[in-house]
Amino acid sequence: MMKDQEFNENRKSIQSPDEDQWIREALCDYPVWEVDSQSYVQQMMDALNSSKSQKWKKVFQADRPIWRLDWRWGMAMGLAIIAFVTVLWFPLDSKPVSSSIQWISFPSNQLVDAPISWKNQLDEGKAVSVPPNVKARIHLVDGSTLDCSPRTILAVKYQAIRRIDLSSGMIEVTAAHLPDKPMRVSTPFNTLEVIGTKFTVELLSESTGKENES
């Protein structure tokens, strides 16, 4: 009877070990541990569990909310700075109305290198004069193209209405289809306004003007 009772107590002790039993077993399993080393480990555990280390622990949590907030805020600030610098570097008032002007020899239709005195970019409102021995192909920013014959003089304004002022010569216009921004070609005698099509305007003489649309 006594043996059965002792056996049950030992089994209960094994199933529910108390704190002292854990310490005794730990000391038996790790006899190299001394009082000083155990004290050092305890100090480290106390330091990790102290209130001073709580902020450090939160940064390294699985979801990392603090790090994610800082990353998004930094990215937003970076995009804002880039947009601000872009506006300063490319002011709207001085934005060119064309990507390029190509100069083509006449009548061989070969691209030629423009001298320094010729422009490769069209400025708003400023006249472009095509020399007598070449043609010019102007590419507007909206995708429209202007093929200009020799001795053509014209100016382009790109505001509420795409406006081309033709002073002399002939242009073949391929206008991009923009319903809210029609294209208007003006000569000293007539004005033609379209939304998007291909047409030719030729200034024949000082007394007559001719507009052909195809």
Kinemage of the C-alpha trace (Angstrom):
@kinemage 1
@onewidth
@group {chain A} dominant
@subgroup {mainchain}
@vectorlist {calphas} color= white
{ca met a 1} P 0.000 0.000 0.000
{ca met a 2} L 2.826 2.350 0.885
{ca lys a 3} L 4.594 1.535 -2.323
{ca asp a 4} L 1.516 2.355 -4.396
{ca gln a 5} L 1.107 5.696 -2.648
{ca glu a 6} L 4.761 6.571 -3.164
{ca phe a 7} L 4.483 5.566 -6.801
{ca asn a 8} L 1.462 7.821 -7.334
{ca glu a 9} L 3.206 10.769 -5.717
{ca asn a 10} L 6.254 10.301 -7.900
{ca arg a 11} L 4.061 10.055 -10.991
{ca lys a 12} L 2.211 13.207 -10.007
{ca ser a 13} L 5.499 14.965 -9.461
{ca ile a 14} L 6.685 13.963 -12.902
{ca gln a 15} L 3.444 15.068 -14.543
{ca ser a 16} L 3.351 18.416 -12.700
{ca pro a 17} L 6.893 19.353 -11.783
{ca asp a 18} L 7.282 22.284 -9.472
{ca glu a 19} L 9.771 25.116 -9.845
{ca asp a 20} L 12.321 23.584 -7.491
{ca gln a 21} L 12.260 20.330 -9.408
{ca trp a 22} L 12.986 22.144 -12.696
{ca ile a 23} L 15.924 23.914 -11.076
{ca arg a 24} L 17.294 20.674 -9.631
{ca glu a 25} L 17.035 18.895 -12.969
{ca ala a 26} L 18.647 21.817 -14.766
{ca leu a 27} L 21.565 21.817 -12.339
{ca cys a 28} L 21.976 18.073 -12.781
{ca asp a 29} L 21.825 18.257 -16.579
{ca tyr a 30} L 24.175 21.242 -16.779
{ca pro a 31} L 26.621 20.883 -13.902
{ca val a 32} L 29.064 23.273 -15.588
{ca trp a 33} L 26.746 26.171 -14.808
{ca glu a 34} L 27.846 28.050 -11.761
{ca val a 35} L 26.148 30.681 -9.670
{ca asp a 36} L 27.905 33.518 -11.464
{ca ser a 37} L 26.899 32.299 -14.935
{ca gln a 38} L 23.286 31.786 -13.871
{ca ser a 39} L 23.241 35.263 -12.408
{ca tyr a 40} L 24.558 36.715 -15.658
{ca val a 41} L 21.865 34.950 -17.690
{ca gln a 42} L 19.215 36.203 -15.313
{ca gln a 43} L 20.481 39.772 -15.692
{ca met a 44} L 20.222 39.483 -19.482
{ca met a 45} L 16.659 38.184 -19.257
{ca asp a 46} L 15.707 41.004 -16.903
{ca ala a 47} L 17.179 43.546 -19.309
{ca leu a 48} L 15.196 42.126 -22.243
{ca asn a 49} L 11.977 42.162 -20.237
{ca ser a 50} L 12.483 45.666 -18.913
{ca ser a 51} L 10.411 48.633 -20.092
{ca lys a 52} L 13.401 50.180 -21.860
{ca ser a 53} L 13.548 47.328 -24.365
{ca gln a 54} L 9.827 47.382 -25.260
{ca lys a 55} L 10.256 50.026 -27.981
{ca trp a 56} L 13.117 48.060 -29.504
{ca lys a 57} L 10.984 44.898 -29.566
{ca lys a 58} L 8.069 46.620 -31.326
{ca val a 59} L 10.259 47.614 -34.258
{ca phe a 60} L 11.122 43.974 -34.914
{ca gln a 61} L 7.606 42.582 -34.707
{ca ala a 62} L 6.289 40.495 -37.591
{ca asp a 63} L 4.070 43.197 -39.088
{ca arg a 64} L 6.557 46.025 -38.468
{ca pro a 65} L 3.999 48.871 -38.464
{ca ile a 66} L 6.539 51.553 -37.553
{ca trp a 67} L 8.928 50.640 -40.389
{ca arg a 68} L 6.102 50.435 -42.945
{ca leu a 69} L 4.802 53.890 -42.025
{ca asp a 70} L 8.250 55.457 -42.340
{ca trp a 71} L 8.836 53.780 -45.729
{ca arg a 72} L 5.574 55.045 -47.239
{ca trp a 73} L 6.074 58.528 -45.859
{ca gly a 74} L 9.576 58.699 -47.302
{ca met a 75} L 8.394 57.501 -50.713
{ca ala a 76} L 5.595 60.090 -50.791
{ca met a 77} L 8.028 62.856 -49.907
{ca gly a 78} L 10.407 61.699 -52.633
{ca leu a 79} L 7.681 61.784 -55.294
{ca ala a 80} L 6.594 65.241 -54.168
{ca ile a 81} L 10.154 66.545 -54.460
{ca ile a 82} L 10.549 65.050 -57.953
{ca ala a 83} L 7.284 66.651 -59.115
{ca phe a 84} L 8.301 70.017 -57.684
{ca val a 85} L 11.709 69.938 -59.384
{ca thr a 86} L 10.095 68.922 -62.692
{ca val a 87} L 7.743 71.908 -62.620
{ca leu a 88} L 10.626 74.262 -61.872
{ca trp a 89} L 12.837 72.767 -64.562
{ca phe a 90} L 10.144 72.674 -67.255
{ca pro a 91} L 7.844 75.676 -66.678
{ca leu a 92} L 4.530 75.484 -68.511
{ca asp a 93} L 4.877 78.858 -70.199
{ca ser a 94} L 8.086 77.914 -72.002
{ca lys a 95} L 7.004 74.403 -73.014
{ca pro a 96} L 7.904 73.783 -76.683
{ca val a 97} L 5.020 73.093 -79.055
{ca ser a 98} L 6.932 70.483 -81.028
{ca ser a 99} L 9.283 67.657 -80.349
{ca ser a 100} L 11.435 68.315 -83.392
{ca ile a 101} L 11.840 69.895 -86.806
{ca gln a 102} L 13.316 67.688 -89.520
{ca trp a 103} L 15.010 69.359 -92.471
{ca ile a 104} L 14.725 67.477 -95.791
{ca ser a 105} L 16.660 68.260 -98.953
{ca phe a 106} L 14.634 69.169 -102.024
{ca pro a 107} L 13.999 67.456 -104.399
{ca ser a 108} L 16.036 64.393 -103.220
{ca asn a 109} L 13.987 64.050 -99.988
{ca gln a 110} L 17.014 63.194 -97.861
{ca leu a 111} L 17.420 64.262 -94.256
{ca val a 112} L 20.077 66.921 -93.867
{ca asp a 113} L 22.036 68.134 -90.861
{ca ala a 114} L 20.714 71.541 -89.955
{ca pro a 115} L 23.247 74.350 -89.566
{ca ile a 116} L 23.461 76.159 -86.256
{ca ser a 117} L 21.366 79.021 -87.648
{ca trp a 118} L 18.433 76.631 -88.270
{ca lys a 119} L 16.195 75.519 -85.435
{ca asn a 120} L 15.513 71.923 -84.507
{ca gln a 121} L 12.741 72.865 -82.095
{ca leu a 122} L 9.632 74.958 -82.627
{ca asp a 123} L 8.981 77.728 -80.099
{ca glu a 124} L 5.451 78.957 -79.514
{ca gly a 125} L 4.508 82.016 -81.537
{ca lys a 126} L 7.915 82.369 -83.212
{ca ala a 127} L 8.114 82.251 -86.990
{ca val a 128} L 9.900 79.440 -88.797
{ca ser a 129} L 11.331 80.238 -92.228
{ca val a 130} L 12.109 77.308 -94.538
{ca pro a 131} L 15.088 77.918 -96.880
{ca pro a 132} L 14.537 77.662 -100.673
{ca asn a 133} L 16.484 74.399 -101.137
{ca val a 134} L 14.948 72.281 -98.337
{ca lys a 135} L 11.622 71.174 -96.898
{ca ala a 136} L 10.689 70.952 -93.227
{ca arg a 137} L 8.672 68.383 -91.310
{ca ile a 138} L 7.379 69.645 -87.966
{ca his a 139} L 6.182 67.199 -85.307
{ca leu a 140} L 3.785 68.752 -82.788
{ca val a 141} L 3.479 67.393 -79.264
{ca asp a 142} L -0.087 66.146 -79.888
{ca gly a 143} L 1.047 63.867 -82.734
{ca ser a 144} L 0.181 66.224 -85.595
{ca thr a 145} L 2.688 66.760 -88.414
{ca leu a 146} L 3.258 69.715 -90.719
{ca asp a 147} L 5.082 69.145 -94.026
{ca cys a 148} L 6.313 72.511 -95.241
{ca ser a 149} L 7.472 73.287 -98.775
{ca pro a 150} L 10.542 75.449 -99.528
{ca arg a 151} L 10.168 79.183 -98.807
{ca thr a 152} L 7.372 78.542 -96.297
{ca ile a 153} L 7.015 80.919 -93.359
{ca leu a 154} L 4.708 79.991 -90.486
{ca ala a 155} L 4.208 80.260 -86.742
{ca val a 156} L 2.443 77.863 -84.367
{ca lys a 157} L 0.501 78.699 -81.201
{ca tyr a 158} L -0.578 75.836 -78.958
{ca gln a 159} L -3.145 77.070 -76.436
{ca ala a 160} L -6.948 76.637 -76.284
{ca ile a 161} L -6.902 76.219 -80.079
{ca arg a 162} L -4.027 74.795 -82.100
{ca arg a 163} L -3.326 77.690 -84.411
{ca ile a 164} L -1.023 77.852 -87.434
{ca asp a 165} L -0.354 81.257 -88.989
{ca leu a 166} L 0.840 80.742 -92.575
{ca ser a 167} L 2.528 83.783 -94.103
{ca ser a 168} L 3.847 82.194 -97.307
{ca gly a 169} L 4.449 78.835 -98.984
{ca met a 170} L 2.513 75.581 -98.659
{ca ile a 171} L 1.928 73.135 -95.793
{ca glu a 172} L 0.429 69.662 -95.719
{ca val a 173} L -1.197 69.121 -92.330
{ca thr a 174} L -1.958 65.788 -90.690
{ca ala a 175} L -3.929 66.873 -87.636
{ca ala a 176} L -4.391 64.633 -84.609
{ca his a 177} L -8.042 64.062 -83.709
{ca leu a 178} L -8.712 66.186 -80.616
{ca pro a 179} L -12.399 67.194 -80.361
{ca asp a 180} L -11.782 69.598 -77.478
{ca lys a 181} L -8.786 71.231 -79.183
{ca pro a 182} L -9.472 72.031 -82.866
{ca met a 183} L -6.738 73.094 -85.270
{ca arg a 184} L -7.007 76.430 -87.054
{ca val a 185} L -4.895 77.434 -90.054
{ca ser a 186} L -4.917 81.150 -90.783
{ca thr a 187} L -3.592 83.006 -93.830
{ca pro a 188} L -3.807 86.706 -94.634
{ca phe a 189} L -6.966 85.895 -96.607
{ca asn a 190} L -8.778 82.888 -95.121
{ca thr a 191} L -9.073 80.712 -92.006
{ca leu a 192} L -9.642 76.960 -91.913
{ca glu a 193} L -10.603 75.102 -88.731
{ca val a 194} L -10.659 71.302 -88.378
{ca ile a 195} L -10.763 68.730 -85.568
{ca gly a 196} L -8.659 65.976 -87.092
{ca thr a 197} L -7.955 65.276 -90.754
{ca lys a 198} L -5.361 65.664 -93.496
{ca phe a 199} L -5.377 68.730 -95.708
{ca thr a 200} L -3.125 71.054 -97.680
{ca val a 201} L -3.008 74.829 -97.530
{ca glu a 202} L -1.107 76.794 -100.156
{ca leu a 203} L -0.676 80.538 -100.332
{ca leu a 204} L -0.576 81.188 -104.088
{ca ser a 205} L -0.092 84.940 -104.247
{ca glu a 206} L -0.701 88.144 -102.377
{ca ser a 207} L -4.231 88.445 -103.796
{ca thr a 208} L -5.594 84.899 -103.544
{ca gly a 209} L -5.441 82.047 -101.121
{ca lys a 210} L -6.221 78.401 -101.701
{ca glu a 211} L -7.219 75.785 -99.145
{ca asn a 212} L -7.434 72.156 -100.200
{ca glu a 213} L -8.714 69.475 -97.833
{ca ser a 214} L -8.374 65.759 -98.476
